[in-house]
Amino acid sequence: MQANEMVEKKRSLIDGEEIAGLVYAGELLIEKGSVEIPEFKKIRTVQNGVVKYPPYELRYKLNRGTNTRSFFQAWYANDQVKDVTIIRTDAHGTEFERVLLSECECLKIQLMPETDLASPIYAQMSVTILPWEITAIDAG
């Protein structure tokens, strides 16, 4: 890494509560839809005015004494809607942005990941959530 580059860390709050063990927060890519319009000897692509909010993946390390697994299993089983806040910080913990994922549904949970017994990893689970609205808030 180059000198003076900023390292990014992430934290997640679900309905204001930080769930222990976040080790991965997926890419959040918002895209506008497009339509292909054929013309003589060419096809043009134009925006159709529709914004697509994608599912978002979070991965958590599981430890004894935490309620991480039971929290997500209850969210999935009870069909609840929760607000998720992803907090982006630098290496020192100084917050520079929040992304609010409003009214998220728990779309899928990974009860048991695939395991390569020749190279074991820590116990983990993945959760895929589906936000209703996405809002980026600059902490500056």
Buried (B, 14 or more C-beta within 10 A) or exposed (E): EEEEEEEEBBBBBBEEEEBEBBEEBBEBEEEEEEEEEEEEEEEEEEEEEEEEBBEBBBBBBEEEEBEBBEBBBEBBEEEEEBBBBBBBBEEEEEEEBBBBBBEBBBEEBBEEEEEEEEEEEEBBBBBBBBBEEBEEEEEE
